[in-house]
């Protein structure tokens, strides 16, 4: 069985302080059609295995395998064999390490007829702040550590995504704290304008409080300059970096921007809503 593990973009990311040892966020996020492919095959025992292609991720550190093992323990199911085909760049802020366990949890729910959304969300939240959101995807406002989800009316968006170098989330947040960066208040304005049908207006509020810190760790500023030269409606950095993105009016405009940039790392993607 194939389960898609979709990447996400943080159109906005405001850091609101800390609580309980975690940074509190307010973020407008959307899933895009860039995805890892998660193939699941049921076993007759309780063993879970994984083979990963496209990236070197040790099994003992692979969130997808950990999610499968925890699923079996939580719901008393047989095991699975997982083939994970990686297409989402690693360490780019695109959510691959959260999308993969989300896809495993959703796929095992289908395989073993575990359909309780509350229980699945609780399990997903144990595997990363974005994992619960990536169970359902779409356009949403994320608060708390990212685990509180307010779904918003979906709209089609077209992006060019430019990965730079991998950025450690922990290092980026630690540097953000040391730099004393001010907290943003952009998410509410962007969400309201999208709800009103003004995507171009909302794009003026795209931004990320972690950008200054990420610029110290990866060539984010250079990538933003290259995207800016393509005249996007709005742009920003996703997660803790180091991928940046630009929003364009349609797919043709995004394809032209990618061609203009002439960078083989550039990816054209569009927003995607999960099938209900």
Beta strands, then each sheet from edge to edge (+ up, - down):
strand 1: 2-19
strand 2: 22-42
strand 3: 49-53
strand 4: 80-85
strand 5: 139-144
strand 6: 148-151
strand 7: 158-162
strand 8: 207-208
strand 9: 234-237
strand 10: 244-248
strand 11: 267-270
sheet 1: 3+ 4+ 2- 1+ 8+
sheet 2: 3+ 4+ 2- 5+ 6-
sheet 3: 9+ 10- 7+ 11-
end
